[in-house]
């Protein structure tokens, strides 16, 4: 079957048709004097016959260099010699019947030897050029494989490119198909199709056989056997490139992991630094509170008493303007007292004294301690079922008072509503305070519970910090949801009392 296939491919070679045509044309030209004589063209016959022996050289015979050289260039040495012998057969009748040379066989034989020598030289030069061109293709293929390994981020991507590169190293890329099997994955070149001629090589990566490289060709099997050394070189290069890609992937993974660890460590250091700064600020607050808290409280009490006496005297005289001024003074004293109280409370928060408390009663008590402006409406939707919690009633009441006071301040003199709802979730009871005030920007969510952080023109930013500490030390947690310009919702969650 291989012989029939080779025979068919030989006769289907287009160069053979060209050589046959050139040989026929050269034969006609060589015998043109004889043809002219047959047709009675004596002048043509005589003029062309002179070219057969022009100073001892047969110039018409020189045209047979054309088919011999062409055959040597496209088919090689053996076909060129065969073409030279065919030329001798063509020249032989003329040498025997027409040529006047004494030895009729000498001239065709010598001509064949010269043609064969010229054909052999041309064929060897062509073969050398083809070999050089083939080596350049092989080197370029090896270079392209290395470049593909550098540019590919995964082994799959690399092998998908390689199956298209290997055929470029062969003499007939369009007749070569490649299939690579690696870790049960199959990669095929475009329009892959099996053929009778193939060569198979194990794909070794890091000393272990990881797959298989199959190269198919529509040409005969000896052609692939000649390429066996090239195939082994290509497969070794592919195995090394796969190892390179895998190592780069591992290094990339380690690099990304190291980056993540560095980010984590950096964040930890930033958090530690923030805690240190916060501790220093809190220490400064504590020192300030313990040093001047009581010293400020006494003068404020004296000012309040004096304002009270002045107010009584002004009221008797009916001086309304002075009375209003004293009321403003009294409010400012309350604000100052609140700041002093916050400073003292923040530094001396005592451990909670848990007791069984009804949450509904605690909320109502907290509301009774607050003066609600006329422009603010408070709506309560408290659960009708009694919700008992075991907590420090005084501390949680301060929590509710702080949140409600902040909500009223967020209304900023505008008509607004504060909705207070309660409910249960799993083992917790939640209290939700929802207002439609100015809201809190999202950028401030992480800072809102930090000590000394405030966006208000009045106050020192300890209210919510105290609130968070009181909730957490009573076993609960506080959550915030807000949108600037829409309002804020604070949710306090406390553990329900366990039933015995």
C-alpha positions in Angstrom: 0.0 0.0 0.0 2.9 2.3 0.8 4.4 1.6 -2.7 1.2 2.4 -4.4 0.8 5.6 -2.5 4.4 6.6 -3.3 3.9 5.8 -7.0 0.7 7.8 -7.1 2.4 10.8 -5.4 5.3 10.6 -7.9 3.2 10.7 -11.0 1.0 13.4 -9.5 4.1 15.6 -9.0 3.5 18.7 -11.2 7.3 19.2 -11.7 7.4 15.9 -13.7 4.9 17.3 -16.2 7.0 20.5 -16.6 10.1 18.4 -17.1 8.4 16.3 -19.7 7.2 19.3 -21.6 10.6 20.9 -21.5 12.2 17.7 -22.8 9.7 17.5 -25.7 10.3 21.2 -26.6 14.1 20.7 -26.5 13.9 17.6 -28.6 11.9 19.5 -31.3 14.4 22.3 -31.3 17.3 19.8 -31.5 15.8 18.0 -34.5 14.5 21.2 -36.1 17.1 20.9 -39.0 15.8 17.4 -39.8 12.2 18.6 -39.7 13.1 21.5 -42.0 14.7 19.1 -44.5 11.6 16.9 -44.5 9.5 19.9 -45.4 12.0 21.1 -48.0 13.2 24.1 -46.1 16.8 23.8 -47.3 18.0 27.2 -46.1 16.7 26.6 -42.6 18.2 23.1 -42.6 21.6 24.3 -43.6 21.7 27.2 -41.2 20.6 25.1 -38.2 22.9 22.2 -39.1 25.8 24.5 -38.7 24.8 24.9 -35.0 25.3 21.1 -34.5 29.0 21.5 -35.2 30.0 25.1 -34.6 33.8 24.9 -34.0 33.3 21.4 -32.7 30.5 22.2 -30.3 26.9 21.1 -30.6 25.1 24.3 -29.6 21.7 22.8 -30.1 22.5 20.1 -27.7 23.3 22.7 -25.0 19.6 23.4 -24.6 19.2 20.0 -22.8 21.0 21.6 -19.9 17.7 23.3 -19.1 15.6 20.2 -18.2 18.6 18.6 -16.5 19.3 21.6 -14.3 15.6 22.1 -13.6 15.2 18.4 -12.6 18.3 18.6 -10.3 16.9 21.8 -8.6 13.4 20.4 -7.9 13.9 16.6 -7.7 17.5 16.0 -6.8 20.6 14.1 -8.1 19.1 10.7 -9.2 16.2 12.2 -11.3 18.8 14.6 -12.9 21.0 11.7 -13.9 18.0 9.9 -15.3 17.1 13.0 -17.3 20.6 13.1 -18.6 20.4 9.4 -19.8 17.0 10.2 -21.4 18.8 13.0 -23.2 21.5 10.6 -24.4 18.7 8.4 -25.9 17.2 11.4 -27.6 20.6 12.4 -29.0 21.6 8.8 -30.1 19.6 8.7 -33.4 21.1 11.9 -34.5 24.6 10.7 -33.6 24.2 7.4 -35.5 22.2 8.4 -38.5 23.0 12.0 -39.2 26.2 13.1 -37.4 29.4 12.6 -39.4 31.5 12.2 -36.2 33.7 9.0 -36.5 32.6 7.5 -33.2 28.9 7.8 -33.0 28.6 6.8 -29.3 31.3 9.1 -28.0 29.5 12.4 -28.4 26.2 11.4 -26.6 28.1 9.6 -23.9 30.4 12.6 -23.2 27.3 14.8 -23.3 25.5 12.6 -20.7 28.6 12.7 -18.4 28.7 16.5 -18.6 25.0 16.8 -18.0 25.1 14.4 -15.1 28.0 16.3 -13.5 26.2 19.6 -13.9 23.0 18.2 -12.6 24.7 16.6 -9.6 26.4 20.0 -8.7 23.1 21.9 -9.0 21.3 19.2 -6.9 23.9 19.3 -4.2 23.8 23.1 -4.0 20.0 23.0 -3.9 20.1 20.3 -1.2 22.6 22.4 0.8 20.3 25.4 0.5 17.3 23.4 1.5 19.1 22.0 4.5 20.1 25.5 5.6 16.6 26.8 5.1 15.3 23.8 7.1 17.7 24.4 10.0 16.6 28.0 10.0 12.9 26.9 10.3 13.8 24.5 13.1 15.7 27.1 15.0 12.8 29.6 14.5 10.3 27.0 15.8 12.5 26.4 18.9 12.7 30.1 19.4 8.9 30.5 19.0 8.3 27.7 21.5 10.4 29.5 24.1 8.7 32.8 23.3 5.3 31.2 23.7 6.4 29.8 27.1 7.3 33.4 28.2 4.0 34.9 27.0 1.7 32.1 28.2 0.1 32.4 31.7 -1.0 28.7 31.8 0.2 25.4 30.4 -3.1 25.0 28.5 -2.6 28.3 26.7 1.0 27.3 25.9 0.2 23.9 24.5 -2.7 25.4 22.4 -0.1 27.6 20.7 2.6 24.8 20.4 0.4 22.5 18.3 0.3 25.3 15.7 4.1 25.9 15.9 5.4 22.4 15.4 4.2 22.0 11.8 6.2 25.1 10.9 9.4 23.2 11.6 8.6 20.5 9.0 9.3 20.7 5.2 5.6 20.5 4.4 3.7 22.3 7.2 0.4 22.0 5.4 0.8 18.1 5.4 1.7 17.9 9.1 -0.8 17.6 11.9 0.0 17.5 15.7 -1.8 16.2 18.7 -0.5 16.6 22.3 -1.9 14.7 25.3 -1.0 16.2 28.7 -2.7 15.2 32.0 -5.7 13.7 30.2 -6.2 16.9 28.2 -5.9 16.8 24.4 -4.6 19.7 22.2 -4.9 19.4 18.4 -3.6 21.5 15.5 -6.2 23.1 13.2 -8.1 20.6 10.9 -6.4 17.7 12.7 -6.8 14.4 10.9 -4.9 11.1 11.4 -2.8 9.7 8.6 -0.8 6.5 8.0 2.6 8.1 8.7 3.1 9.2 12.3 5.8 9.5 14.9 5.1 9.3 18.7 7.3 10.6 21.5 6.7 10.7 25.2 6.3 14.1 26.8 8.7 14.2 29.8 8.4 17.1 32.3 10.7 17.2 35.3 11.9 13.7 34.7 8.3 12.2 34.7 6.3 11.2 31.7 3.3 13.5 31.6 1.8 13.0 28.2 2.4 12.2 24.5 3.3 14.1 21.4 2.0 12.7 18.1 3.0 14.1 14.7 1.1 12.9 11.6 2.1 13.5 8.0 0.3 12.7 4.7 3.8 11.9 3.2 5.5 8.5 3.5 6.8 7.1 6.7 10.5 7.4 5.8 10.0 11.2 5.7 9.0 11.2 9.4 11.8 8.9 10.4 14.2 11.5 9.0 12.6 14.0 11.3 12.8 11.8 14.3 15.8 13.7 15.8 14.0 17.0 15.2 10.9 15.6 16.9 12.8 14.5 20.0 14.5 18.0 20.2 11.1 19.7 19.9 9.5 17.5 22.5 12.4 18.1 24.9 12.1 21.8 24.4 8.3 21.6 25.0 8.9 19.6 28.2 11.3 22.2 29.5 9.0 25.0 28.5 6.1 23.4 30.4 8.3 23.1 33.4 9.2 26.8 33.0 5.5 27.8 32.8 4.6 25.7 35.8 7.4 27.3 37.9 6.3 30.8 36.8 2.8 29.9 37.8 4.0 28.7 41.2 6.2 31.8 41.6 3.2 34.0 40.7 1.1 32.2 43.2 3.7 32.6 45.9 4.1 36.3 44.9 0.4 36.9 45.2 0.3 35.0 48.5 3.2 37.1 49.7 1.4 40.3 48.6 -1.8 39.2 50.5 0.3 38.5 53.6 2.0 41.8 53.3 -1.4 43.6 52.9 -2.7 41.7 56.0 0.4 42.6 58.0 0.2 46.2 56.8 -3.4 46.4 57.8 -2.6 44.8 61.2 0.1 47.3 61.8 -2.2 50.1 60.8 -4.8 48.8 63.2 -2.2 48.5 65.9 -1.0 52.0 65.2 -4.6 53.3 65.3 -5.3 51.5 68.6 -2.1 53.0 70.0 -3.1 56.5 68.8 -6.5 55.9 70.2 -5.1 54.7 73.5 -2.9 57.8 73.7 -5.9 60.0 73.0 -8.0 58.1 75.6 -5.2 58.4 78.1 -5.1 62.2 77.4 -8.9 62.4 77.8 -8.7 60.4 81.0 -6.0 62.6 82.4 -7.9 65.7 81.3 -11.1 64.4 82.8 -9.6 63.4 86.2 -7.6 66.6 86.4 -10.1 69.3 85.5 -13.5 67.5 85.5 -14.3 68.3 89.1 -12.6 71.7 88.9 -15.0 72.7 86.1 -18.1 71.3 87.8 -17.8 73.5 90.8 -17.6 76.9 88.9 -20.5 75.7 86.7 -22.6 75.1 89.8 -21.7 78.6 91.1 -22.7 80.1 87.8 -26.0 78.2 87.7 -26.8 79.4 91.2 -26.0 83.0 90.4 -28.1 82.8 87.2 -31.0 81.4 89.3 -30.8 84.3 91.7 -30.5 86.8 88.9 -33.5 85.2 87.2 -35.6 85.6 90.3 -34.7 89.3 90.6 -35.3 90.0 86.9 -38.6 88.2 87.0 -39.8 90.5 89.9 -38.9 93.6 87.9 -40.5 92.3 84.7 -37.4 92.6 82.5 -38.3 90.1 79.8 -35.1 90.6 77.7 -32.8 89.9 80.7 -34.9 86.8 81.6 -34.4 85.4 78.1 -30.6 86.1 78.3 -30.5 84.2 81.6 -32.4 81.2 80.0 -29.7 81.1 77.2 -27.0 81.2 79.9 -28.8 78.3 81.7 -28.8 76.2 78.5 -25.1 76.8 77.9 -24.4 75.7 81.5 -26.3 72.4 80.7 -24.2 71.9 77.6 -21.0 72.5 79.6 -22.2 70.1 82.3 -22.9 67.5 79.6 -19.4 67.7 78.3 -17.9 67.4 81.8 -20.3 64.4 82.5 -19.2 62.7 79.2 -15.6 63.1 80.1 -16.0 61.7 83.5 -18.3 58.9 82.4 -16.0 57.8 79.6 -13.0 57.3 81.9 -15.0 55.7 84.8 -17.5 53.4 83.2 -18.2 50.8 85.8 -19.0 47.1 85.2 -22.6 46.4 84.6 -24.9 45.2 87.4 -27.4 43.0 85.5 -30.9 42.7 86.6 -34.2 41.5 85.2 -35.6 44.4 83.2 -38.7 44.9 81.0 -37.5 46.5 77.8 -40.8 48.4 77.1 -40.7 50.1 80.5 -37.0 51.0 80.0 -37.7 52.7 76.6 -40.6 54.7 78.1 -38.5 55.8 81.0 -35.7 57.0 78.6 -38.2 59.0 76.6 -39.5 60.7 79.7 -36.1 62.1 80.5 -35.8 63.9 77.1 -37.4 67.2 76.1 -38.8 66.6 72.7 -39.1 69.7 70.4 -42.5 70.5 68.9 -41.2 69.9 65.3 -40.2 66.3 66.1 -42.7 63.4 66.3 -41.8 60.2 68.1 -43.7 57.1 67.1 -43.3 53.9 69.2 -44.2 50.5 67.9 -43.2 48.3 70.9 -43.9 44.6 71.0 -47.1 44.0 73.0 -45.5 40.9 74.6 -43.3 41.5 77.5 -39.6 41.3 76.6 -37.4 40.6 79.5 -33.7 41.2 79.4 -31.1 40.7 82.0 -29.0 43.9 81.8 -27.9 47.0 83.7 -31.0 49.2 83.4 -29.2 52.5 84.1 -26.5 51.9 81.5 -28.9 50.7 78.8 -31.2 53.7 79.6 -28.2 56.0 79.0 -27.7 54.2 75.6 -31.3 54.9 74.6 -31.1 58.5 75.8 -28.0 59.1 73.8 -29.4 57.6 70.6 -32.7 59.5 70.9 -30.9 62.8 71.6 -28.7 62.4 68.5 -31.7 61.6 66.4 -33.5 64.8 67.6 -30.3 66.8 66.9 -30.1 65.3 63.4 -33.5 66.9 62.6 -31.7 70.3 62.9 -34.9 72.3 63.6 -36.9 70.8 60.8 -40.0 68.7 61.0 -39.1 65.1 61.4 -40.0 61.7 62.8 -38.3 59.2 65.0 -39.7 55.7 64.9 -38.8 53.3 67.7 -39.6 49.6 67.0 -38.8 46.4 68.9 -38.7 42.7 68.0 -37.0 39.5 68.6 -34.5 37.5 66.4 -33.2 34.1 67.4 -31.9 34.6 71.0 -31.8 38.4 70.8 -34.2 41.3 71.2 -33.6 44.3 69.0 -34.6 47.9 69.4 -34.5 50.0 66.2 -34.3 53.8 66.2 -35.1 55.2 62.7 -35.0 59.0 62.0 -35.4 61.0 58.8 -32.7 63.5 59.7 -29.6 64.6 57.8 -28.0 61.2 57.8 -24.4 60.1 58.0 -21.9 60.0 55.1 -20.7 56.4 54.3 -17.1 57.5 54.8 -17.8 58.2 58.4 -19.3 54.8 59.3 -16.0 53.4 60.5 -15.3 56.5 62.6 -18.7 57.2 64.1 -18.0 55.2 67.3 -14.4 56.4 67.7 -13.8 58.6 70.8 -13.4 62.3 70.0 -14.8 62.0 66.5 -17.7 64.4 65.9 -19.3 66.3 63.0 -21.4 68.5 65.3 -20.4 72.1 66.1 -21.1 71.3 69.7 -19.8 68.4 71.8 -16.5 66.5 71.9 -17.5 63.2 70.2 -17.8 60.9 73.2 -21.6 60.1 73.2 -21.6 57.3 70.7 -18.3 55.9 71.9 -19.8 55.7 75.4 -23.0 54.2 73.9 -21.0 51.4 72.1 -19.0 50.5 75.2 -22.1 50.3 77.3 -24.0 48.1 74.8 -21.0 45.7 74.4 -20.2 45.3 78.1 -23.9 44.3 78.6 -23.4 41.5 76.0 -25.1 43.3 73.1 -24.1 45.0 69.9 -25.0 48.1 68.0 -25.4 48.5 64.2 -25.8 51.5 62.0 -27.4 52.1 58.6 -27.6 55.5 57.1 -27.8 57.5 53.9 -26.8 61.1 53.7 -29.9 63.3 53.4 -32.3 60.4 54.1 -31.8 59.5 57.7 -30.2 57.1 60.1 -31.1 53.9 61.7 -29.4 52.6 64.9 -30.2 49.0 65.9 -29.3 47.8 69.4 -29.4 44.1 70.0 -29.4 42.6 73.5 -29.6 39.0 74.6 -33.0 37.8 75.8 -33.3 36.4 79.3 -32.7 32.7 79.3 -35.7 30.7 80.5 -35.1 28.3 83.3 
